[in-house]
Every structure is written in C-alpha cells, then in structure tokens.
C-alpha cells in the first residue's frame, strides 16, 4: 500500500513540476527540435552542394580551352562553381588551380587576385589551414616580386613563426628593405628549422651576403 502511495505521490510531483514549468520545458524541447532539424537540413544541403559542385568541377577540368568558345564555357563553369558553391572543397581547389595556371602563364596580377581570394575562402572555422597557407605564401611571393614588401609582410604575419621557408621569405623581404638585422634574424630562424643541407647552405649564403 505504501508503495502505491509513493508511486502516486511521485507522479503527482512530476505532474505539478510540469504544470509549473511547462512553458520553459516546451520551449527547451522546441529549441532542441529546431537545432536537430537545422543540423539535419544543413547536412543534407551540404551533401547536395558537394555533389553538384563535384559535377561542375569535373566538367570544368575536362573542358577544352583551345577555342574561344571553349574558353568561354570554361570561364562560365568556373564562375558558377565559385559563386554558387563557395564553401565547398571543390571551389577552393578550383581557385588554387586557376591561380597556379595564371602564375605559370605569367599573368601575375590575375594569379595574385586568385591567391588572395583563396586566402579569404579558406579562413575561419570552415576554412582549410593547408590551402590557406599555400595561398598566403604564393600571394606573398608575387607581392615580393612586385616590390610590394609591406603588403607581403602583412599577409605573412600570422604565419611568421610557422616554418623555415616562411622565415626565409620574410628574410628576403626585409633584406630588400635594407633591414639587415631583422633579415639576419629571420634567416637564422630558417637555418635552425631547415633539415636539408642544400637549404641550409643557401640561407648561410644569404646571411653572408648581408654583411657585404
């Protein structure tokens, strides 16, 4: 009998708790449902976008560009991929390919523009650290070749303690600015981080040339 009474009391307590806080409880439940629904919908949209982006990317890389018509089609596919599927990996890889082609063809202005676009595309939570570093280094190298030294240093700032090559590149830029001591410091950082003898020898020569 006591067990039945205790069960009824527990049920009554739960009912009273629900009645007293029902708006809060319903609100929390509704929020959870919305979050789960949004996640599932977003996940489905991402899968759909990736499939569509993959199709456009494959058409883009397979498109011949020997004719004027082919070049127009290729450019339209690239523009559609970048504008409509900006956050997908396919758009980022396409931008890297485009920038690399521009650089190989000697169109440094277009290459720089595309590397900077890739830099922007790969930042943040949904970005890609590897592609961001590649874009940053290549943009800085083009800026260096165009004697845009301050701009190159600015874009390299977040990777200034990253690896030997970046230290060496920063040293090259500082050397061009006649900031000898700062350049030497960066070259020494690079020398410490390089593991191959060829790179170490090249950096050592650059350090020696600073004193000339």
N, C-alpha and C positions, 0 to 999 in steps of 0.2 A: 504493500500500500504506500509506504514511504517513497519507494522507487517511482511509482506512478506520479505521486505528488511532485517529486523533484523534477521529473521529466516535463510535467505541465508547467511548472514554475520556470524552467529553462526556456520552454517555447514561448511563454508569456513575456519573459525578459527580452528574448530576441525580437519578438513582435513589437514590443514597446520601443526597443532601440531603433528598429527600422522606421517606425512611425515618427519618432522624434527627429531622426536624421535622414529621412527618406530623400529629401531634395539633394542633400550632399552625396548620398550613396548613388542615386540615379545619375547625378552629374558626373561622378567619378567613372561609373560604368559607361556612360555615353562617351566620355573623353577617351577611355581605353579602346572602345569600339572604333572611334574615329581614327585613333592613332594606328591601330592594326589595319583598318581599311585603307588608310592613306599609304601605309607601307606596302601592302599587297598591290595596290593600284600602281604605285610608283615603280615597284619591282617589275610589274608586267609591262609598263610603259618603257622601262629601261631595256628589257629583253626585246621588245618590238623595235625600239630605236636602233639597237645594236644590229639586229637582223637587216633592217632597212639600210643602215649605214654601211654594213658589210657588202651589200649588193651594189650600192653606188660606188664604194671604194674599189671593188673588183672590176667594175665597168670602167672606172677612171684609169686604173693602172694598165688595163688591156686596150684602152683607146689609142689608136694610131694618131700621130700628130704630124705626119709628113705633108698633109694637105691643109689648106686654110680651113676647110670645113671640119676636119678632124681636130684642129687646134681649138676651134670654137666649141665643139662638143665637149672636149676635154676640160676647157675652162668652165663651161656651164656645170659639168658634173662636180668639179672641184668646189665651185661656189655653192652649189646645193648642199654638198657634204659639210662644208664649214658652217654655213648659215643655219641649216636645219638640224644638224647633228653635232653641234659644237662640243658637247660634253663627252662624246664617245671617244674611245681609243682610236677608232679609225680616222676621225677628223684630225687628231693630234699627229698620228703617223703620216697622214697625207700632207699636213703642214710641214713636217720635218722633211719629207721627200721633196716637196715643192721648193723649200728654202735651199736644200742641198743642190738641186738642179740649177736654180738661179745662180748659186755660187760657182758651180762648175762651168756654167756658161759665161761667167764674168759679169753678170748683172748683179753687182754688189748692193745696189740700192734696194732692189726687189728682195734679194736674199736677206738683207738686214731687216726689212719690214716684216718678212715672214718669220724670221727667227724671233723678233720681238713679239709678234702675235702668238707664236708658240710659247714663248716665255709667259705671257699673260694667261694663255689657255691652261697651262699646267701648274698654276699656282693654287694654293688653298687646299682645303680638306679633300676635295675630289680631284686634285691635280695629280701630277706624276713627277716625283723628285728627280728621277733619272733624265727624263725628257726635258725637265726644267733646267737641269744643269747643262745638258747638251746645248739647249737653245741659248742659255746665258753665255757660255764660253764662246760659241760661234758668233753671237752678236757682238761680244766684246772684241773678238779678233778682227771683225770687219771695222768696228769703230777705231781700233788701233791702227789699222791700215789706212784709214781715212783721217788720221791725226785728231780724232775726237777723243782725246785722252781722258778728260774729266768724265765724260759720259760713260766711257769704258770702265773706269774705276768705280763709278756709281753702281753700274749694273752688276759688277763683280763683288760688291761689298758683302753681300750675305754669304758668299762662298769664300771669303778672304782667308779663312783658315782651313779650307777644305782639303786640298791635295797639292802635290808637288807641282803639277802643270799649272794650276791657277796661281800659285806663288810665283812661278817663273814668268807667267804672263803679266802679272801685276808688276814684277820687277822690270820687265821690258818697258812697260808704260811709264813707270817712274823714272827709268833711265832716260827716256825721250824727253821727260820734263826737267831733266838735269837735277833730279832729286837723288843724288848719288848715295847718300847714307841709307835712305829709305829703300832704294832699289837693292842695295847690297844686303840689307836685312831680309828682304823677300827672297833673293837668290839663295841666301844661306838656309832659309826655311826649306826652299825647294831641294837644295843639296842634301839636307838631312832626311828628306822624305823619299827621294828617289832611291831605287834599289838597283837600277841597271847602270853599269859603268859609263855607257855612252852618254846618257842624260846628265850624269854627274860631271863628266868631262866638259860637256857643253856649258853647263852652268858655271863651272870653275873658270872657263874662258871668259864668260860674261863678267864675272866678278873681277878678273884680272884687267879686263878692258875698261872697267870703271875708273881705275887709277891712272889710265893713260891720258 
